């Protein structure tokens, strides 16, 4: 009977002959079929995954991810496979190349088992904005899994794959990790090449990892990160994230009282984080409250800038080369474009495109877009000053546990405001991780968010591993 707990244990079983790559793939294919009601996958590469597993079982050379079964969010390119970003505008589109991240996974022996459901073009916090319908939270079928990488998080939590690749523009890895109860890591901006990631907001987008353990996520990141000739924003160095050392180092940890005691936060979440801070203080770490006066500007700044970039990035989807078929003749090219985008895009994507077009329009550019860029710079400067004095910032991921399906659909502003704790890391470009340390009285999980400076990212991974180990012992 095959079971999976971590990449390290899987490889131990694999190399000792207790299991095979083929057995692993058959196990996950069976699990995907059993849990099809979750709607986590939009397409499963069953025959291809089995064929690759069989070839790997006969291979002498073994890469770092030999036989590791991975799911891809449906906005990451995989050559020769369909790719839609969960949007009707990309119906039946087949990717002409693989993303740099996927190429590096395959080079190290990974098996790609399928593409996973998400909010359309990564725009959403619940995974209800998908052409393929909503994803269901594996912990409770009445609740959302979080978005936009909801299918990726649900698949890991439900045991449908070993790890998943997602993308994080404003919390799209960390929020579903929080709602589903798995580890979600958003690396520093530029750590992982964006080549082959369908763009939502180019100065925010980051490929991240969802996994059962912090160490598994670190192993995956170490493989996919690094310089890339196809992405000028990719960083030139790859830290040794996966190295786990037994450290007795005591860290300097900050928290924002404005976040922990935010008016919107669930009292249980606030209390759990404060108790964790107290425990860390008792263990000898330095814990200090730091006032963050710009909190109220975070969400408005984020949505002005990301919608502006989205409006520009999504202008390329005109329905000419691919997209939904249109009935009847159209009068001119402009009408053709309008009709294709009207049919092809969902309501949330349309809403953000229109908002982005507005803030970029004449007469409003300086009032909104320019001001938001200035606030972003202030956020980056203040964050840099904080990390001069502290190793980490501890924070919640969301004000509440997973919403019920449909709960936030009538109040989009309330849903946007729920992103207040996650978009900060994307605005400032710092790495952040969601760790599944807590359980609510509703029996739903929620996590702890840990942030660091890009220069301290290795310590962030080690600290995350230590927090997970402590939690397992409790």
Secondary structure, DSSP 8 states (H G I E B T S, - for coil): ----S-HHHHHHHHHTTS--HHHHHHHHHHHHHHTGGG--EEEE-HHHHHHHHHHHHT-SS--TTTT-EEEEETTB--TTSB--TT-GGGTT-B-SS--HHHHHHHHTT-EEEEEE--SGGG--SSS-S-TT-----TT-TTB---SSSHHHHHHHHTTSSSEEEEEESSSTTHHHHHHHTSEEEE--TTSB--TTB--SSTTT-EEEEEESSHHHHHHHHHHHBS--TT-TTS-S----TT---------EEEE-HHHHT-TTS-HHHHHHHHHHHHHHHHTT-EEEE---TTHHHHHHHHHHHHHHHHHHHGGG--SSSSS----S--SSHHHHHHHHHHHHS-HHHHHHHHHHHHHHSTTTIIIIIIHHHHHHHHHHHHHHHHHHH-SEEEEES-SSS--BTTTTTT-HHHHHHTTTTTHHHHHHT--EEEEEEEE-TTS-EEEEEEEE-GGGHHHHHHHHHHHHHHHHH-
